[in-house]
Amino acid sequence: MSVRWKLGVVAAVCAGGMFVESARGQAAPSKKAADAASQLTDTPVAPPNTEAVRLAGIAKDNSRHFGDDPDNPGPLATDLSPAIVPSAVGAAMRKVADWQLARSQPYFGVNDHKLLDGRIWTWSVLYSGFMAASASLGEGRYRDAMEEMGKAYHWELRSKLPSADDQSVAQTYLELYLLDRQPEMIAPTQTALDAVLAAPRVELGSNQKIAWWWCDALFMGPPVWARMYAATGEKKYITYLDQEWAKTSQLLYDPAAHLYARDATFIPKTEKNGQKVFWSRGEGWVMGGLARTLEYLPKDDPARAKYETQLKEMAAAVAKLQGPDGLWHAGMLDPKDYDQPEISGSALMTFGMAWGVNEGILDRKVYTPVIAKAWAGLLKHVYMDGRLGDIQQTGAEPAAFKPSASYTYGVGGFLLAGSEIRRMAEVKKGK
């Protein structure tokens, strides 16, 4: 019985080699601590693996306007071309971006201090996608929407001593600052990052979590610190970035598989087929985080070569796992148990590879076919109205979802991928 068929039944019933040898000394969090962290930061932790919990999580995501998963999303798009040429890639980006902007813009700047706050990671990844799309397509309205969002929040983060998830919106604040150089755009973020620098640091082997204890954090936090360096020229932000990334890599990076465990609790876990648990969105977070960090990292940073090496290793690993449709399933090493591709992870991995090709880190001849196949696969999950489907709901591990499921962060990943693929196409044309 396929996951898609089972989901339909359930819906009907329920309607209503890098940095150091890999170390594993980080203590797994207690349930009480994990629950507290989730409540404070919206960082997903692995809940009890039951269907009721999964459905409750989807309902919560939908109520917070991250997206939805209707039973009838309408027909798939028939007007998109997979050709790697600027016009075709741009048309797909605009179709998805315009649909998402129309749905999401009413919630930019909303904060009811409970469920709705547009400064958390689910939104900030979308903002990064809009910024990339604006630059790639010359569409000022996407950037304008981001500037209005920043103004509505007074350029503030949602906490005074922010986790990586709560730092993530500052990627957009800082990119806007680097364009306009208005001090108010980064002042609250700089104050918050300086508070993090002044706070006690947690080292591996202690009974506390390190700062970036889950692999998603490598997309959320490090690009902020790299951009703050670009904005200020202060190396202290790069020093912190390098030190904390090294801890996370030492804890979670598998030197044999060249993939990341989502967090320390997943290191001993296996899929139904006995393989290790590597989550496609988690790998996408890291590959995307590598690209977005390297983009602003100093060329002479001592750790730069290590980040580039890790991007090369991960790209080679995920390319070998690419499916016949060009995409990756939620469980990287157990695609049979997750019988549909997962778009957010696929898009983020594609973005990381395309950026690597454009920057000369990855071999263009080797990876262009992988990227082109992935882009063609992604387009098959765009609906006629612009909805991007097959995006897993928020979580910490592979899970089932409806084909119609569409969430903000997956769209952000798609737009990031499109922007780099369009840049590849422009290079090909000799522009």
C-alpha positions in Angstrom: 0.0 0.0 0.0 1.5 3.3 -1.1 2.1 6.2 1.3 -0.1 8.4 -0.9 -3.0 6.0 -0.8 -2.7 5.6 3.0 -2.6 9.4 3.4 -5.9 9.6 1.5 -7.5 7.1 3.8 -6.2 8.8 6.9 -7.4 12.2 5.8 -10.8 10.8 5.2 -10.9 9.1 8.5 -9.4 12.0 10.4 -11.1 14.9 8.6 -12.3 17.1 11.2 36.9 13.6 6.6 36.6 17.1 7.8 37.3 19.2 10.9 38.3 16.2 13.1 37.3 12.5 13.3 33.5 12.3 14.0 32.8 12.5 17.7 29.6 11.4 19.3 30.0 12.7 22.8 27.0 15.1 22.8 24.4 14.0 25.3 21.0 13.3 23.9 18.5 15.9 25.3 15.9 14.8 27.9 12.3 14.9 26.8 11.6 17.8 29.1 14.5 19.8 27.7 13.6 19.0 24.1 10.0 20.1 24.7 11.2 23.3 26.3 13.5 24.0 23.4 10.8 23.4 20.9 8.4 25.8 22.6 11.0 28.5 22.9 12.5 28.4 19.4 10.1 26.5 17.1 13.1 24.2 16.4 11.5 20.8 15.5 12.4 17.9 17.7 11.5 14.3 17.0 8.1 13.6 18.5 6.6 10.2 19.3 6.3 8.5 15.9 2.6 8.1 15.6 0.0 9.0 13.0 -1.9 11.2 15.4 1.1 13.3 16.2 2.0 13.7 12.5 -1.5 14.8 11.6 -1.5 17.2 14.6 1.7 18.7 13.4 0.4 19.3 9.9 -2.8 20.9 11.3 -0.6 23.2 13.4 1.6 24.2 10.4 -1.5 24.9 8.4 -3.0 27.1 11.1 0.2 29.1 11.2 -0.1 29.8 7.5 3.2 28.2 6.6 1.2 26.4 3.9 -1.5 23.7 3.4 -2.2 20.3 1.9 -5.6 20.4 0.2 -7.3 17.2 -1.0 -7.8 18.8 -4.5 -5.0 21.2 -5.5 -6.0 21.3 -9.1 -4.1 20.2 -12.2 -0.3 20.2 -12.5 1.3 22.8 -14.7 1.7 22.1 -18.4 3.3 25.4 -19.4 6.8 25.0 -18.0 9.9 23.9 -19.8 12.8 22.1 -18.2 15.2 23.7 -20.6 18.2 25.2 -18.8 17.9 28.6 -20.5 17.3 31.9 -18.7 13.8 32.5 -20.0 12.5 29.0 -19.2 14.0 29.0 -15.7 12.8 32.5 -15.0 9.2 31.6 -16.1 9.1 28.7 -13.6 10.5 30.9 -10.8 8.0 33.7 -11.5 5.0 31.3 -11.5 5.9 29.8 -8.1 7.1 33.1 -6.6 3.9 35.0 -7.6 1.6 32.3 -6.3 3.5 32.2 -3.0 3.7 36.0 -2.6 0.0 36.4 -3.1 -0.7 33.8 -0.4 1.9 34.8 2.1 2.3 38.6 1.9 -0.7 39.3 4.2 1.2 37.5 7.0 4.6 39.4 6.5 5.0 41.5 9.6 2.3 39.8 11.7 3.1 38.9 15.3 0.4 37.8 17.7 3.1 36.4 20.2 1.5 33.0 19.9 1.2 31.2 16.6 1.9 33.9 14.1 5.3 35.5 13.9 7.0 36.0 10.5 10.5 36.0 11.9 10.9 32.3 12.5 12.7 29.9 10.2 9.7 28.7 8.2 9.3 32.2 6.9 12.9 33.3 6.7 13.9 30.6 4.2 11.1 32.0 2.0 12.4 35.5 2.4 15.9 34.3 1.3 14.3 32.8 -1.8 12.5 36.0 -2.6 15.7 38.0 -2.3 17.5 35.6 -4.6 14.6 35.7 -7.1 14.5 39.5 -7.0 18.2 39.7 -7.9 18.0 36.9 -10.5 14.9 38.2 -12.3 15.2 41.9 -11.7 11.8 41.8 -10.0 11.9 44.7 -7.5 8.5 43.8 -6.1 9.9 40.7 -4.3 12.6 42.8 -2.7 10.1 45.6 -1.9 8.0 43.0 -0.1 11.0 42.0 2.0 11.8 45.6 2.9 8.2 46.1 4.0 8.5 43.0 6.1 11.7 44.2 7.8 10.1 47.6 8.5 7.0 46.0 10.0 9.2 44.2 12.5 11.5 47.2 13.1 14.4 45.0 11.8 14.2 43.1 15.1 14.7 39.4 15.8 12.0 37.7 17.9 14.3 37.0 20.9 17.1 38.8 22.6 19.5 35.8 22.8 18.4 34.1 19.6 19.0 30.5 18.5 20.0 29.9 14.9 16.4 29.6 13.9 15.6 33.0 15.4 18.7 34.5 13.8 17.7 33.3 10.3 15.5 36.2 9.3 18.6 38.5 9.7 19.9 37.0 6.4 17.3 39.1 4.7 17.8 42.1 6.9 21.6 42.0 6.2 21.2 41.5 2.4 18.9 44.6 2.3 21.4 46.5 4.4 24.3 45.6 2.0 22.2 47.1 -0.8 21.0 50.2 1.0 23.4 50.7 3.9 20.7 52.0 6.3 22.1 51.4 9.9 18.7 50.7 11.4 18.4 47.6 9.2 21.1 45.7 11.1 21.4 47.4 14.5 19.1 45.1 16.4 20.7 42.0 14.8 24.2 43.2 15.7 23.1 43.8 19.3 21.7 40.2 19.4 24.8 38.6 17.9 27.1 40.5 20.3 24.9 39.2 23.2 25.5 35.7 21.9 29.2 36.3 21.7 29.2 37.6 25.3 27.3 34.5 26.6 29.0 31.4 27.9 29.8 28.9 25.2 29.0 25.2 25.3 31.7 22.7 24.3 31.3 19.2 23.0 31.2 16.5 25.7 29.3 18.5 28.1 25.7 17.7 29.3 24.4 20.8 27.4 23.6 21.3 23.7 26.1 23.1 21.6 24.8 26.2 19.8 24.1 24.5 16.5 23.1 21.1 17.8 20.9 20.2 14.8 22.0 20.2 11.2 19.2 22.6 10.1 21.0 25.2 12.1 23.8 25.3 9.5 21.4 26.9 7.1 19.8 29.2 9.6 22.7 30.7 11.6 26.1 30.7 9.8 25.0 32.7 6.8 23.9 35.5 9.2 27.3 35.6 10.9 29.0 35.7 7.5 26.8 38.5 6.3 27.4 40.4 9.5 31.1 40.2 8.8 30.5 41.5 5.3 28.5 44.4 6.8 30.9 45.4 9.5 34.3 44.0 8.6 34.6 42.6 12.2 36.3 39.2 12.1 34.8 38.2 15.5 31.7 37.1 13.7 33.7 34.7 11.4 35.7 33.4 14.3 32.4 32.4 16.1 31.0 30.9 12.9 34.1 28.7 12.3 34.3 27.5 15.9 30.6 26.6 16.1 30.4 25.0 12.7 33.4 22.8 13.6 31.6 21.5 16.7 28.5 20.7 14.7 30.5 18.9 12.0 32.4 16.9 14.5 29.2 15.9 16.2 27.0 15.1 13.2 28.9 14.6 10.0 29.4 11.0 9.0 32.9 10.8 7.5 32.0 7.6 5.6 28.6 8.5 4.2 29.5 12.2 3.7 26.1 13.1 5.1 24.8 14.7 8.3 22.7 13.1 11.0 19.9 15.5 11.8 20.9 15.7 15.4 22.7 13.4 17.9 19.6 11.4 18.7 19.5 10.1 15.1 23.1 8.7 15.1 22.1 5.3 16.4 18.8 5.1 14.5 18.1 3.1 11.4 15.4 3.0 8.7 13.2 0.0 8.2 15.7 -1.4 5.7 18.5 -1.2 8.3 20.3 1.8 6.7 21.2 4.9 8.7 18.7 7.7 8.9 19.7 10.6 6.7 16.9 13.1 6.0 16.8 14.7 2.6 15.8 18.1 4.0 18.6 17.9 6.6 21.2 17.3 3.9 19.6 20.2 1.9 19.9 22.5 4.9 23.6 21.8 5.2 24.4 22.0 1.5 22.4 25.2 1.2 24.0 26.5 4.3 27.5 25.8 2.9 26.7 27.8 -0.2 25.1 30.7 1.6 28.0 30.9 4.1 30.8 30.6 1.6 29.1 33.4 -0.4 30.2 35.9 2.2 33.1 34.1 3.9 36.5 35.9 3.5 38.6 34.3 0.8 41.5 34.0 3.3 39.5 32.4 6.1 41.5 29.4 7.3 38.4 27.2 7.4 37.2 28.0 3.9 38.9 25.0 2.3 37.2 22.7 4.8 33.8 24.1 3.9 34.5 23.7 0.2 35.7 20.1 0.8 32.6 19.3 2.6 30.4 20.7 -0.2 32.3 18.5 -2.7 32.0 15.4 -0.5 28.2 15.9 0.1 27.5 16.7 -3.6 29.2 13.5 -4.6 27.3 11.5 -2.1 23.8 12.9 -2.9 24.5 12.7 -6.7 24.9 8.9 -6.3 21.5 8.8 -4.5 19.6 10.8 -7.0 16.4 9.0 -8.1 15.3 8.2 -11.7 13.0 11.3 -11.6 15.9 13.5 -10.6 14.9 14.0 -7.0 15.4 12.6 -3.6 13.0 11.0 -1.1 12.6 12.0 2.5 14.7 9.1 3.7 17.9 9.3 1.6 18.9 5.6 2.1 15.4 4.1 2.2 13.5 5.5 -0.8 11.2 2.5 -1.0 9.7 3.2 2.4 9.0 6.8 1.4 7.4 6.4 -2.0 7.4 10.0 -3.2 10.1 12.6 -3.8 10.4 15.4 -1.2 10.8 18.8 -2.8 12.2 21.0 -0.1 15.3 18.8 0.4 15.6 18.2 -3.3 15.5 21.9 -4.0 18.0 22.8 -1.3 20.5 20.2 -2.5 20.1 21.3 -6.0 20.7 24.9 -5.0 23.9 23.9 -3.2 25.2 22.0 -6.2 24.3 24.8 -8.7 26.0 27.4 -6.5 29.1 25.2 -6.3 29.2 24.8 -10.1 28.8 28.6 -10.6 31.6 29.3 -8.1 34.0 26.7 -9.7 34.0 24.5 -6.6 32.2 21.7 -8.3 33.0 20.3 -11.7 30.6 21.8 -14.3 30.7 18.8 -16.6 30.0 16.3 -13.8 27.2 18.2 -12.0 25.4 20.0 -14.8 23.5 16.7 -15.8 22.6 16.1 -12.1 21.3 19.6 -11.7 19.4 19.6 -15.0 17.7 16.3 -14.1 16.8 17.7 -10.7 15.4 20.9 -12.1 13.2 18.9 -14.5 12.0 16.8 -11.6 11.2 19.8 -9.5 9.0 21.3 -12.3 6.8 18.2 -12.3 5.6 19.2 -8.9 4.4 22.7 -9.8 0.7 23.1 -10.2 -1.1 25.1 -12.8 -1.8 28.0 -10.4 1.9 28.0 -9.2 1.6 25.9 -6.1 4.7 23.9 -5.4 3.8 20.5 -4.0 5.3 17.4 -2.3 6.9 19.5 0.5 7.1 17.7 3.8 5.6 19.5 6.8 7.9 20.8 9.6 9.6 18.0 11.5 12.9 16.5 12.4 13.0 13.3 10.3 11.5 11.6 7.2 7.7 11.4 7.2 4.7 11.0 4.9 2.9 13.9 3.4 0.3 14.6 0.7 1.3 15.3 -2.9 -0.4 18.7 -2.6 1.5 19.7 0.5 3.1 23.1 0.0 5.1 25.1 2.6 7.0 28.4 2.6 10.5 27.0 3.2 10.2 24.6 0.3 9.3 27.5 -2.0 12.3 29.4 -0.6 14.5 26.5 -1.5 13.0 26.3 -5.0 13.7 30.0 -5.7 17.2 29.7 -4.4 17.8 26.7 -6.7 16.2 28.5 -9.7 18.3 31.6 -9.2 21.6 29.6 -9.3 20.3 27.4 -12.3 19.4 30.6 -14.1 23.0 31.9 -13.4 24.3 28.6 -14.9 22.2 29.2 -18.0 23.5 32.8 -18.4 27.1 31.6 -18.2 26.3 29.0 -20.8 25.0 31.7 -23.1 28.1 33.7 -22.6 26.4 36.6 -20.8 
